[in-house]
Amino acid sequence: MVVGSGAGGAAVAGELARKGCQVVVIEAGTAGTGEHGRNLDSTPGGTRGFADFLEGALAPLNRAAATPPRLPGLVGIHGVGGMLVGWTHNSPNPDWWELPGWIEHDCWGRLVARASDLLHVGVAISTEDGRYKDFEEIVARRVGALPDGREVQPMPIAAEPLDSGGWRFSAADDLLRGAHENIRLITDHVVRTVVHRRGAATGVLAHPVGGGDPLLINADAVVIAAGTVGSAQLIAASGLEAGPALGAYLTEHTIVASRVLLKANLRRNEESDRFPPSVWIPPSRAHEWSTTINATQWNFNPAIPADAPFDNTIDLLSFCPVEPQESNRLQFDAEREDGFGLPVATGAVELSNSDFDVAGDALRELFLLSSDLGDLVTGWGMRVPARGGSMHLMGSCRMGAVESESSVVSPEGRLWAYENCYVAGNAVLGERNASNPTLTTIAFALHVADAISSPSTSTLVADCKESS
């Protein structure tokens, strides 16, 4: 039984089903296709159109009446694939220090490689524009020497070329491929309770979003993959023993971002459907934030008019790490329900002094790179999106090496007090990191699936019936 069909849920469900397990996936949102929104058009014009798609698809993450005051940018997508449908396709490979150390580095490497294969991650799309090398050389000159393997390089992107030309961006359907015959997908149902007894989960109660009798779904194992907010909400609502770390160690990336009008020699000389150059400065101990120079759907510079020629601009975004702090956390109000019938969640993420230092360094670099690549005569502006606006919220069900008051799940994603109840998704990632968490999340979800399907675990068999 898997609760949620986003990056974590789809990866767990697909891997278990490919191993021969029978899996039921419950999704609170609508069916859709599980495809990436950008698959509608992979050209530069499609990038602009993707912004329109997201504007209509994003919603308050937990359907609350209002977003939490100190997390005003908290948003999500309700539907098959979850936030993976609105994901911008970048798949940077995390550095060793960004990965929880209680899983061996070699093991992480194998898991990340498996995740990359599932998502068709490569750099061909980043470099297909003839201007790519010019961009990379300019950025590398500004940044200077970096550790081996973490030099300025093409951004790894999850996309595969189409025979007809253009690209197809990867999404939840890629994580589920080859697995459909062993998966039953139930949409428009929200799980409000994980049923458990004597240290074991026995199933879930899933309520139709539009009202009606709930389904009681019995299963040999339950994986909670309802996002950073929803997973912690469900654990709290179910009365599952999770310790004081539930909801704590909440983290998300601070973003500094801008758009610049390119210098004349870097602009396109003619119209082209080629994907614009995408350059990446990887996070490392020498450069602790992740910076991408590419064309996005968002204009973060108020000095650039909305009708500026898109091909003559480039965007610069830096994702900065945040120190895990117990005080950065979600709180749950059992007396009030959100739109999903779960305890209302509020929360906050505050920055430490070192967090401000890194963001300041990233901002300085962003301005210098903007001056190298762009014409700043017409003005330069940058934005720091509201807390929660990175859409990289993590940590509410923090993974730990050993059972303690600072962790919720084991290195296999299992709730410490239960033999067969697991958590997958961004919720388990409660460490300092800067990379987009997609590959790390999917890699860990594959690790959870491996733990569940090991020879010591019986094959999953789930059955559904209406609850009396």
C-alpha positions as CSV (number, residue, x, y, z in Angstrom):
1,M,0.0,0.0,0.0
2,V,1.5,3.3,-1.1
3,V,0.0,6.6,-0.1
4,G,0.8,9.3,-2.8
5,S,1.9,9.1,-6.4
6,G,4.6,11.8,-6.5
7,A,8.4,11.2,-6.8
8,G,8.7,9.0,-3.7
9,G,5.4,7.1,-4.0
10,A,5.7,6.4,-7.8
11,A,9.3,5.2,-7.4
12,V,8.5,2.8,-4.5
13,A,5.3,1.5,-6.2
14,G,7.0,1.0,-9.6
15,E,10.0,-0.8,-8.2
16,L,7.9,-3.1,-6.0
17,A,5.6,-3.9,-8.8
18,R,8.5,-4.7,-11.2
19,K,9.7,-7.1,-8.5
20,G,6.4,-8.9,-8.7
21,C,4.6,-7.4,-5.7
22,Q,0.9,-6.4,-5.9
23,V,0.7,-2.7,-5.0
24,V,-2.2,-0.3,-4.4
25,V,-1.5,3.4,-4.8
26,I,-3.9,5.9,-3.3
27,E,-3.8,9.5,-4.7
28,A,-5.8,12.4,-3.3
29,G,-5.8,14.2,-6.6
30,T,-7.3,13.5,-10.0
31,A,-6.1,10.9,-12.6
32,G,-4.4,12.8,-15.4
33,T,-1.6,10.9,-17.2
34,G,1.3,11.3,-14.7
35,E,3.2,13.0,-17.5
36,H,5.3,16.2,-17.0
37,G,3.5,19.4,-17.9
38,R,6.3,20.5,-20.2
39,N,5.8,17.5,-22.4
40,L,3.1,19.5,-24.2
41,D,6.0,21.5,-25.9
42,S,9.7,21.2,-25.3
43,T,10.6,24.2,-27.4
44,P,11.4,27.7,-25.9
45,G,7.8,28.6,-26.6
46,G,6.8,25.6,-24.5
47,T,8.9,26.8,-21.6
48,R,6.9,30.0,-21.5
49,G,3.7,28.0,-21.8
50,F,4.7,25.9,-18.8
51,A,4.4,28.9,-16.6
52,D,0.7,29.2,-17.6
53,F,0.2,25.5,-16.9
54,L,1.8,25.8,-13.4
55,E,-0.3,28.9,-12.5
56,G,-3.5,26.9,-13.0
57,A,-2.2,23.7,-11.4
58,L,-0.5,24.9,-8.2
59,A,-2.6,25.1,-5.0
60,P,-2.0,25.3,-1.2
61,L,-0.2,22.1,-0.4
62,N,-2.7,20.8,2.2
63,R,-5.8,22.7,1.0
64,A,-5.7,24.8,4.1
65,A,-7.8,28.0,4.3
66,A,-4.6,29.9,4.3
67,T,-0.9,29.1,4.0
68,P,1.2,29.2,7.2
69,P,2.4,32.7,8.0
70,R,6.1,31.8,7.9
71,L,5.7,29.5,4.9
72,P,3.7,31.7,2.6
73,G,5.0,30.1,-0.6
74,L,3.8,26.6,0.3
75,V,2.2,25.1,-2.8
76,G,1.6,21.8,-4.5
77,I,-0.1,19.9,-7.2
78,H,-3.0,17.5,-6.6
79,G,-3.0,14.7,-9.1
80,V,-1.2,11.6,-10.3
81,G,2.5,12.4,-10.1
82,G,2.1,15.2,-7.6
83,M,4.8,17.8,-7.6
84,L,6.8,15.7,-10.2
85,V,4.3,16.9,-12.8
86,G,5.3,20.5,-12.1
87,W,9.0,19.8,-11.6
88,T,11.3,21.8,-13.9
89,H,13.3,18.7,-15.0
90,N,16.7,19.6,-13.6
91,S,18.3,16.5,-12.0
92,P,21.6,17.5,-10.4
93,N,23.8,14.8,-8.9
94,P,24.2,15.5,-5.2
95,D,27.7,15.8,-3.7
96,W,28.7,13.3,-0.9
97,W,28.1,15.8,1.9
98,E,24.5,16.3,0.9
99,L,23.6,12.7,1.4
100,P,22.7,11.2,4.8
101,G,25.9,9.4,6.0
102,W,24.2,6.3,7.5
103,I,23.8,4.9,4.0
104,E,27.2,4.0,2.6
105,H,28.4,6.3,-0.2
106,D,28.9,3.4,-2.6
107,C,25.3,2.4,-2.0
108,W,24.1,6.0,-2.5
109,G,26.0,6.0,-5.8
110,R,24.3,2.9,-7.1
111,L,20.8,4.1,-6.0
112,V,21.4,7.5,-7.6
113,A,22.5,5.8,-10.8
114,R,19.3,3.7,-10.8
115,A,17.2,6.8,-10.3
116,S,19.0,8.5,-13.2
117,D,18.3,5.6,-15.5
118,L,14.6,5.6,-14.7
119,L,14.4,9.3,-15.4
120,H,16.6,9.3,-18.6
121,V,18.9,11.8,-17.1
122,G,21.6,13.1,-19.4
123,V,23.2,16.4,-20.7
124,A,22.6,16.2,-24.4
125,I,19.6,18.6,-24.2
126,S,21.6,21.1,-22.1
127,T,24.3,21.3,-24.8
128,E,22.4,21.1,-28.1
129,D,22.3,24.9,-28.5
130,G,25.5,26.0,-30.3
131,R,26.0,28.8,-27.7
132,Y,26.6,26.3,-24.9
133,K,30.4,26.4,-24.8
134,D,30.5,30.2,-24.8
135,F,28.2,30.2,-21.7
136,E,30.2,27.5,-19.9
137,E,33.5,29.3,-20.5
138,I,32.2,32.6,-19.2
139,V,30.7,31.0,-16.1
140,A,33.9,28.9,-15.4
141,R,36.1,32.0,-15.7
142,R,34.0,33.8,-13.1
143,V,33.8,30.9,-10.6
144,G,37.4,29.7,-10.8
145,A,38.8,26.3,-9.7
146,L,36.4,23.8,-8.2
147,P,36.9,20.2,-6.9
148,D,37.3,17.4,-9.4
149,G,34.0,16.3,-10.7
150,R,32.2,19.4,-9.3
151,E,33.5,21.8,-12.0
152,V,31.2,24.0,-14.0
153,Q,29.4,21.6,-16.4
154,P,26.1,21.0,-18.3
155,M,23.0,20.6,-16.1
156,P,21.8,17.0,-16.0
157,I,18.3,17.0,-17.2
158,A,15.6,14.3,-17.1
159,A,14.5,14.1,-20.8
160,E,14.7,11.8,-23.7
161,P,14.9,12.7,-27.4
162,L,11.9,12.0,-29.6
163,D,12.3,10.4,-33.0
164,S,10.2,13.2,-34.5
165,G,12.5,15.8,-32.9
166,G,12.3,17.7,-29.7
167,W,12.3,16.2,-26.2
168,R,10.0,14.4,-23.8
169,F,10.5,15.4,-20.2
170,S,10.4,12.6,-17.6
171,A,7.8,12.3,-14.9
172,A,5.9,9.8,-12.7
173,D,4.9,7.6,-15.6
174,D,8.6,6.8,-16.2
175,L,8.9,5.6,-12.6
176,L,5.9,3.4,-13.1
177,R,6.9,1.9,-16.5
178,G,6.9,-1.8,-16.8
179,A,4.9,-2.1,-13.6
180,H,1.3,-1.4,-14.5
181,E,-0.1,-4.9,-14.4
182,N,0.9,-5.2,-10.7
183,I,-0.4,-1.8,-9.7
184,R,-3.9,-0.7,-8.8
185,L,-4.2,3.1,-8.8
186,I,-7.1,4.7,-6.9
187,T,-7.5,8.5,-7.4
188,D,-9.7,11.1,-5.7
189,H,-9.3,9.4,-2.3
190,V,-7.4,10.8,0.7
191,V,-6.0,8.5,3.3
192,R,-6.8,9.9,6.8
193,T,-5.8,6.9,8.9
194,V,-3.1,4.3,8.8
195,V,-4.6,1.3,10.6
196,H,-2.2,-0.3,13.0
197,R,-2.0,-2.8,15.9
198,R,0.7,-4.1,18.1
199,G,3.6,-2.5,16.3
200,A,2.4,-3.3,12.8
201,A,0.4,-1.4,10.1
202,T,-2.5,-3.5,8.8
203,G,-3.8,-1.1,6.2
204,V,-5.4,2.3,5.6
205,L,-8.7,4.1,5.5
206,A,-9.1,6.1,2.3
207,H,-12.0,8.6,2.0
208,P,-13.5,9.8,-1.3
209,V,-12.6,13.4,-1.8
210,G,-16.2,14.2,-2.8
211,G,-17.7,12.4,0.2
212,G,-19.0,8.9,0.7
213,D,-18.0,5.7,2.4
214,P,-14.3,5.1,2.9
215,L,-12.3,2.2,1.6
216,L,-10.5,-0.1,4.1
217,I,-7.4,-1.3,2.3
218,N,-5.6,-4.1,4.0
219,A,-1.9,-4.6,3.2
220,D,1.2,-6.4,4.4
221,A,3.2,-3.1,4.3
222,V,2.3,0.6,4.1
223,V,4.4,3.3,2.6
224,I,3.5,6.9,3.4
225,A,4.6,9.1,0.5
226,A,2.3,12.0,0.8
227,G,4.8,14.8,0.7
228,T,6.7,16.6,3.4
229,V,3.5,18.1,4.9
230,G,1.0,15.3,4.1
231,S,3.2,12.5,5.4
232,A,3.7,14.0,8.8
233,Q,0.0,15.0,8.9
234,L,-1.0,11.5,8.3
235,I,1.3,10.0,10.9
236,A,0.0,12.5,13.5
237,A,-3.7,11.9,12.5
238,S,-3.2,8.1,12.7
239,G,-1.8,8.2,16.2
240,L,1.4,6.4,15.0
241,E,4.2,6.5,17.4
242,A,6.9,8.7,15.8
243,G,8.6,10.5,18.7
244,P,9.3,14.2,19.2
245,A,11.1,14.6,15.8
246,L,7.8,14.3,13.8
247,G,7.5,17.6,12.0
248,A,10.8,18.9,13.2
249,Y,14.0,19.6,11.3
250,L,12.0,21.1,8.5
251,T,14.3,22.5,5.7
252,E,13.9,24.1,2.3
253,H,16.2,25.9,0.0
254,T,16.7,29.6,0.0
255,I,16.6,30.8,-3.6
256,V,18.2,33.9,-5.1
257,A,17.3,34.4,-8.7
258,S,17.3,36.9,-11.6
259,R,16.8,37.2,-15.4
260,V,19.1,39.3,-17.6
261,L,19.0,40.6,-21.1
262,L,21.9,38.8,-22.8
263,K,24.9,40.6,-24.3
264,A,24.6,41.0,-28.1
265,N,27.2,38.4,-28.9
266,L,25.4,35.7,-26.8
267,R,21.9,36.2,-28.3
268,R,20.5,33.9,-31.0
269,N,20.9,35.2,-34.5
270,E,17.8,33.4,-35.7
271,E,14.8,31.6,-34.4
272,S,15.4,28.1,-33.2
273,D,13.6,25.3,-31.5
274,R,16.7,24.1,-29.8
275,F,16.7,24.0,-26.0
276,P,18.6,27.0,-24.6
277,P,22.0,26.4,-23.0
278,S,21.8,25.0,-19.4
279,V,25.0,25.5,-17.3
280,W,25.4,24.2,-13.8
281,I,27.7,25.1,-10.9
282,P,27.5,22.0,-8.7
283,P,27.4,22.4,-4.9
284,S,30.6,21.3,-3.2
285,R,32.6,22.1,-0.1
286,A,34.2,24.9,-2.0
287,H,30.9,26.3,-3.4
288,E,28.1,25.3,-1.1
289,W,25.2,26.4,-3.2
290,S,23.9,25.1,-6.5
291,T,23.6,27.6,-9.4
292,T,21.9,27.1,-12.7
293,I,22.1,29.4,-15.7
294,N,19.3,28.5,-18.1
295,A,15.9,29.6,-19.5
296,T,13.1,29.1,-17.0
297,Q,9.4,29.9,-17.0
298,W,9.7,32.5,-14.3
299,N,11.0,36.1,-14.6
300,F,12.7,37.0,-11.3
301,N,13.9,40.4,-12.5
302,P,11.4,43.3,-12.5
303,A,13.7,45.3,-14.7
304,I,13.0,42.9,-17.6
305,P,9.6,43.6,-19.1
306,A,7.3,40.6,-19.6
307,D,7.3,41.1,-23.4
308,A,11.1,41.1,-23.8
309,P,12.2,38.6,-26.5
310,F,12.6,35.3,-24.6
311,D,15.5,34.0,-26.7
312,N,17.5,37.1,-25.8
313,T,17.3,36.5,-22.0
314,I,18.8,34.0,-19.6
315,D,17.9,33.2,-15.9
316,L,20.2,32.6,-13.0
317,L,19.0,30.7,-10.0
318,S,21.0,29.6,-6.9
319,F,19.6,27.1,-4.3
320,C,21.2,27.6,-0.9
321,P,21.4,25.0,1.9
322,V,19.7,25.5,5.2
323,E,21.0,24.1,8.5
324,P,18.7,21.5,10.1
325,Q,17.2,22.8,13.3
326,E,14.8,21.1,15.6
327,S,12.9,24.4,16.0
328,N,12.2,24.6,12.3
329,R,9.1,22.4,12.3
330,L,5.5,21.7,11.4
331,Q,2.8,21.8,14.1
332,F,-0.5,20.0,13.9
333,D,-3.9,21.2,15.3
334,A,-6.0,18.1,16.0
335,E,-9.0,20.4,16.7
336,R,-9.1,21.8,13.1
337,E,-9.2,19.9,9.8
338,D,-7.9,21.1,6.4
339,G,-9.5,20.5,3.1
340,F,-8.4,16.8,3.1
341,G,-9.8,16.1,6.6
342,L,-6.4,16.0,8.2
343,P,-5.1,18.1,11.2
344,V,-4.3,21.6,10.1
345,A,-0.6,22.1,9.7
346,T,1.3,25.3,10.4
347,G,5.0,25.7,10.2
348,A,8.1,27.8,10.0
349,V,11.6,27.7,8.7
350,E,14.1,30.3,10.1
351,L,17.6,30.9,8.8
352,S,20.8,30.6,10.8
353,N,23.7,33.0,10.6
354,S,25.6,30.6,8.4
355,D,22.5,30.3,6.1
356,F,22.5,34.0,5.6
357,D,26.3,33.9,4.9
358,V,25.9,31.3,2.1
359,A,22.9,33.2,0.6
360,G,25.0,36.4,0.6
361,D,27.8,34.7,-1.2
362,A,25.3,33.3,-3.7
363,L,23.8,36.7,-4.3
364,R,27.2,38.3,-4.9
365,E,28.1,35.6,-7.4
366,L,24.7,36.0,-9.1
367,F,25.3,39.7,-9.7
368,L,28.8,39.1,-11.1
369,L,27.5,36.4,-13.4
370,S,24.7,38.6,-14.5
371,S,27.2,41.3,-15.4
372,D,29.3,38.8,-17.3
373,L,26.4,37.4,-19.4
374,G,24.0,40.3,-19.6
375,D,23.5,44.0,-20.3
376,L,22.6,45.6,-17.0
377,V,22.3,49.1,-18.4
378,T,18.5,48.8,-18.3
379,G,18.6,47.7,-14.7
380,W,19.1,44.6,-12.6
381,G,16.8,43.1,-10.0
382,M,16.7,39.8,-8.1
383,R,14.1,38.0,-6.0
384,V,14.1,35.8,-2.9
385,P,10.9,33.8,-3.3
386,A,8.7,33.4,-0.1
387,R,9.5,30.7,2.4
388,G,8.2,27.4,0.9
389,G,8.6,28.9,-2.6
390,S,11.4,26.6,-3.6
391,M,9.0,23.7,-3.7
392,H,11.9,21.7,-2.1
393,L,10.4,21.4,1.4
394,M,12.1,18.5,3.3
395,G,12.7,16.9,6.7
396,S,9.4,16.5,8.6
397,C,10.0,12.7,9.0
398,R,13.8,12.8,9.3
399,M,15.8,9.7,8.7
400,G,18.4,8.8,11.3
401,A,21.2,6.3,11.8
402,V,19.8,4.9,15.1
403,E,16.5,5.3,16.9
404,S,16.6,8.6,18.8
405,E,14.6,11.8,19.5
406,S,16.1,13.4,16.4
407,S,14.8,10.9,13.9
408,V,11.5,9.5,12.8
409,V,12.5,6.7,10.4
410,S,15.4,4.2,10.0
411,P,18.0,4.2,7.2
412,E,15.5,2.0,5.3
413,G,12.7,4.5,5.8
414,R,10.8,2.4,8.4
415,L,9.1,4.1,11.3
416,W,11.2,3.0,14.3
417,A,8.2,1.6,16.3
418,Y,6.7,-0.4,13.5
419,E,7.8,-3.5,11.5
420,N,6.1,-2.7,8.2
421,C,5.3,1.0,8.0
422,Y,7.6,3.2,5.9
423,V,8.0,6.8,4.7
424,A,9.3,7.8,1.3
425,G,9.7,11.2,-0.4
426,N,11.3,14.5,0.6
427,A,10.0,14.1,4.1
428,V,12.9,11.9,5.2
429,L,15.6,14.3,3.9
430,G,16.4,16.3,7.0
431,E,20.1,17.1,6.3
432,R,21.9,20.1,4.9
433,N,21.8,20.1,1.1
434,A,21.7,22.4,-1.9
435,S,20.8,20.2,-4.9
436,N,17.3,19.8,-6.3
437,P,16.2,16.8,-4.2
438,T,14.6,14.8,-7.0
439,L,17.4,12.3,-7.6
440,T,18.0,11.9,-3.9
441,T,14.3,11.3,-3.2
442,I,13.9,8.8,-5.9
443,A,17.1,7.0,-5.0
444,F,16.0,6.6,-1.4
445,A,12.5,5.5,-2.5
446,L,14.2,2.7,-4.5
447,H,16.1,1.8,-1.3
448,V,12.8,1.6,0.6
449,A,11.4,-0.7,-2.1
450,D,14.5,-2.9,-1.8
451,A,14.1,-3.2,2.0
452,I,10.4,-4.1,1.6
453,S,11.0,-6.7,-1.1
454,S,14.0,-8.4,0.5
455,P,13.7,-12.2,1.0
456,S,12.8,-11.7,4.7
457,T,9.7,-9.7,3.8
458,S,6.6,-11.5,2.4
459,T,5.2,-10.5,-0.9
460,L,2.8,-7.6,-0.7
461,V,-0.8,-8.5,-1.2
462,A,-3.4,-5.7,-0.8
463,D,-7.2,-6.0,-1.0
464,C,-9.9,-3.4,-1.0
465,K,-13.4,-3.3,0.4
466,E,-15.8,-0.7,1.7
467,S,-15.5,0.0,5.4
468,S,-18.6,-0.7,7.4
